[in-house]
Amino acid sequence: MVHLDRPTGSGAPRAGFVVSKAVGGSVQRHRVTRRLRHLVRPLLADLPPGARVVVRALPPAATASSAELADDLGSGLRAARRKLGRSDPGDPVRTGG
């Protein structure tokens, strides 16, 4: 699930991650976070300045391959960007489960 908030400033785009205990133990959760962080970093350059992205990892992320995570992340971010163009100013955009 990807949440994209409208740009509110001129700073660099930022990303945050939500990985609950449903994903697995501490080691698994941190592994998923590191993998997502690695995949999100190059995508931030395509976002407008000040944009904020929150990625929520669902339980299947613990066993997904890097290619699967990249595909899911890319499609979620593309959907969020499409919705951002149609939503009311100030409303966060949510996609996914």
WOCOR-V902330 format. One record per residue. RES is the residue in three letters. SS is DSSP state (2 for helix, 1 for strand, 0 for the rest). PHI is phi in radians with two decimals (999 if undefined). D_CENTER is the distance of its C-alpha to the mean C-alpha in whole Angstrom. Layout:
RES_SS_PHI_D_CENTER + RES_SS_PHI_D_CENTER
This chain:
MET_0_999_7 + VAL_1_-2.17_4 + HIS_1_-1.98_6 + LEU_1_-2.23_8 + ASP_1_-1.76_11 + ARG_0_-1.04_14 + PRO_0_-1.05_15 + THR_0_-2.05_18 + GLY_0_-2.69_19 + SER_0_-1.93_20 + GLY_0_-1.27_18 + ALA_0_-1.17_15 + PRO_0_-1.04_12 + ARG_1_-2.19_10 + ALA_1_-2.27_7 + GLY_1_-2.29_7 + PHE_1_-2.28_7 + VAL_1_-2.09_9 + VAL_1_-2.26_11 + SER_0_-1.41_14 + LYS_2_-1.13_18 + ALA_2_-1.13_18 + VAL_2_-1.26_16 + GLY_0_2.65_19 + GLY_0_-1.22_21 + SER_2_-0.99_20 + VAL_2_-1.11_20 + GLN_2_-1.13_18 + ARG_2_-1.09_15 + HIS_2_-1.18_15 + ARG_2_-1.11_15 + VAL_2_-1.08_12 + THR_2_-1.07_11 + ARG_2_-1.10_13 + ARG_2_-1.13_12 + LEU_2_-1.16_8 + ARG_2_-1.04_9 + HIS_2_-1.10_11 + LEU_2_-1.33_9 + VAL_2_-1.36_7 + ARG_2_-0.84_10 + PRO_2_-1.23_12 + LEU_2_-1.34_10 + LEU_2_-1.10_10 + ALA_2_-1.10_14 + ASP_2_-1.49_13 + LEU_0_-1.64_12 + PRO_0_-1.19_15 + PRO_0_-0.98_16 + GLY_0_1.49_15 + ALA_0_-1.20_12 + ARG_1_-2.18_9 + VAL_1_-2.10_5 + VAL_1_-2.11_5 + VAL_1_-1.91_3 + ARG_1_-1.83_7 + ALA_1_-1.47_8 + LEU_0_-1.64_12 + PRO_2_-0.88_15 + PRO_2_-1.10_15 + ALA_2_-1.08_13 + ALA_2_-1.14_15 + THR_0_-1.94_18 + ALA_0_-1.29_16 + SER_0_-1.31_17 + SER_2_-1.09_14 + ALA_2_-1.12_15 + GLU_2_-1.14_14 + LEU_2_-1.07_11 + ALA_2_-1.09_10 + ASP_2_-1.09_12 + ASP_2_-1.11_10 + LEU_2_-1.13_6 + GLY_2_-1.09_9 + SER_2_-1.20_10 + GLY_2_-1.13_7 + LEU_2_-1.21_7 + ARG_2_-1.09_10 + ALA_2_-1.11_11 + ALA_2_-1.13_9 + ARG_2_-1.16_11 + ARG_2_-1.09_14 + LYS_2_-1.18_14 + LEU_2_-1.05_14 + GLY_2_-1.24_17 + ARG_2_-1.83_19 + SER_0_-1.50_18 + ASP_0_-1.27_20 + PRO_0_-0.99_20 + GLY_0_1.57_18 + ASP_0_-1.52_17 + PRO_0_-1.20_13 + VAL_1_-1.89_11 + ARG_1_-2.15_10 + THR_1_-2.39_10 + GLY_0_1.55_10 + GLY_0_-0.94_13
